[in-house]
Amino acid sequence: MSYRAIEGETISFRGHDGFQSEAYFSRPLKAGRVPGVVVIHHMPGWDEWTTEVVRKFAHHGYAAMAPNLFVRFGPGEPDDVAARARPAGGAYDAEVMGDVAACIAHLRVLPDANGKIGVIGFCSGGRHTFLAACTVPGIDAAVDCWGGRVIVDDPKDFSPQRAVAPIVHIAKLACPLLGIFGNDDKNPNPDQVNRTEQELKRHGKTFEFHRYDGAGHSFFDHGRPAYRPEQCADAWQKVFAFFGKHLAASSQSAAA
């Protein structure tokens, strides 16, 4: 279903350790209970494409919220802040997990919430999504879009911001996981995706992975040369089918 009437705005919320943070928020203007989705932005930052993704979810019947993970790098236009954040290594995992948990709490208490929460992330946000699905309570479904460094092969890829490989927490994965990957990607490369899949199978987790030929990193982003419209359209269908299956209101919520 689609809802042409939506609202969107930047809101304030208390993030990790009570930090006064901000997020872009959008929801459909309709009666009834709706699921919530936390959108974790990519390493390029809290940019225009991220807000488009949030509004896309609202258009499809979700209350969606994308925290600005780089807000701790000071004020300014999102592109300028991201230019400071990226060379510094981006946000710390603990900060991201705290901000995601705060967004989940915000979405769960909205008056029209159905009580179900999904998380989706892209690039570094895909890695953060995998980590959140394993370590943050209250997530009902998670979508990792080409998250690199879930498995770490080169010790140089560790940093103070990324001190662990999320795969070490796989036994604690407590929700269904969808993975979207391009077979031309270098981070994660196909071998890393295969090994992640093997670990998910070994631990008996509920998941589905989809791999796309002719697509590399960031193939959803129409503002980048890597954009692949056919693969993107098919993958978005899989994302909405997955969230539709796992975030639909229970009969009790629907009747409330």
RADASUL-V12076 format. One record per residue. PHI is phi in whole degrees, 0 to 359 (none if undefined). PSI is psi in degrees with one decimal (* if undefined). Layout:
<<PHI;PSI> <PHI;PSI>>
//
This chain:
<<none;153.4> <229;150.5> <230;106.9> <289;-26.1> <269;110.2> <225;163.3> <235;150.8> <212;141.9> <197;161.9> <272;128.9> <238;160.9> <259;147.6> <206;160.4> <272;113.6> <265;-147.2> <305;131.6> <56;28.3> <77;10.1> <297;134.8> <285;104.8> <245;-176.2> <221;157.0> <210;152.8> <269;130.6> <233;137.8> <213;148.5> <209;157.5> <283;145.9> <267;86.0> <209;158.6> <280;152.1> <109;169.7> <271;139.7> <231;150.0> <286;165.8> <247;149.4> <225;128.2> <266;125.2> <256;119.0> <259;117.3> <288;164.7> <277;174.8> <299;-30.1> <300;-15.2> <114;-173.0> <276;73.6> <255;-174.5> <299;-40.5> <298;-36.5> <298;-43.9> <294;-32.7> <296;-39.5> <297;-42.6> <300;-45.7> <293;-32.2> <299;-43.3> <296;-41.2> <299;-41.5> <301;-30.9> <264;11.7> <97;25.2> <239;147.5> <272;118.4> <237;150.8> <212;125.4> <243;106.3> <290;146.0> <277;98.8> <288;-13.9> <258;10.7> <297;-24.6> <286;-6.0> <270;9.5> <104;173.2> <283;168.2> <136;175.8> <295;146.2> <308;-40.3> <293;-36.9> <291;-40.2> <294;-42.9> <298;-34.1> <295;-27.2> <278;-35.6> <286;-42.3> <298;-47.6> <296;-23.6> <275;-0.5> <98;2.1> <77;-162.2> <279;151.9> <287;145.8> <306;-42.5> <298;-38.4> <296;-44.3> <296;-45.5> <297;-39.1> <294;-40.3> <293;-40.6> <297;-44.2> <299;-39.0> <293;-38.6> <295;-40.8> <301;-46.0> <298;-41.0> <297;-46.9> <293;-33.8> <291;-26.0> <259;7.0> <299;144.4> <303;-30.5> <256;18.4> <287;141.6> <267;-0.8> <93;-5.4> <259;139.1> <228;130.8> <246;159.6> <229;136.2> <224;141.2> <215;156.9> <234;136.6> <62;-124.8> <302;-30.8> <292;-27.1> <293;-42.4> <299;-45.4> <298;-35.8> <296;-45.0> <301;-45.3> <296;-42.8> <296;-41.0> <298;-25.1> <267;-21.5> <232;-14.3> <253;123.3> <291;156.4> <91;12.8> <261;127.5> <265;-21.7> <197;146.6> <224;143.5> <234;116.6> <261;110.8> <260;104.8> <46;46.1> <286;116.6> <277;159.6> <64;25.4> <293;-42.3> <253;133.0> <247;119.0> <262;-27.7> <249;118.1> <305;-22.9> <293;-15.7> <280;-10.1> <281;152.0> <204;169.6> <304;-34.0> <287;-35.2> <237;79.1> <275;-15.3> <226;157.2> <273;124.3> <306;-25.6> <301;-24.0> <293;-18.2> <262;10.2> <300;-30.9> <298;-22.1> <266;2.0> <301;121.3> <242;13.6> <214;161.6> <298;144.8> <235;132.8> <249;133.8> <242;132.8> <240;123.3> <219;151.0> <258;133.8> <289;-12.5> <266;3.4> <288;149.0> <256;-17.6> <208;87.8> <274;146.9> <274;164.9> <304;-35.7> <295;-40.3> <294;-38.5> <297;-43.3> <298;-41.9> <291;-35.3> <297;-43.0> <299;-41.8> <299;-41.0> <293;-38.6> <297;-41.9> <295;-42.4> <298;-33.2> <267;5.0> <68;34.0> <273;154.5> <272;117.4> <201;164.3> <214;134.7> <245;139.3> <232;129.3> <242;141.1> <238;121.3> <291;148.8> <74;10.5> <233;143.2> <241;-142.7> <285;143.0> <63;36.4> <282;-1.9> <277;-24.0> <277;107.4> <290;-10.8> <269;6.3> <238;151.4> <301;-24.2> <285;-7.9> <302;132.2> <231;99.5> <300;-41.4> <292;-46.8> <295;-39.1> <299;-47.0> <299;-43.5> <295;-42.5> <294;-40.1> <299;-38.2> <300;-39.5> <291;-36.6> <298;-47.8> <289;-32.6> <295;-41.7> <295;-50.9> <294;-36.1> <299;-36.6> <289;-42.7> <261;-15.0> <248;6.6> <297;146.4> <296;143.7> <291;165.5> <299;-33.0> <292;-43.6> <293;-40.1> <295;-31.0> <276;-13.2> <289;*>>
//
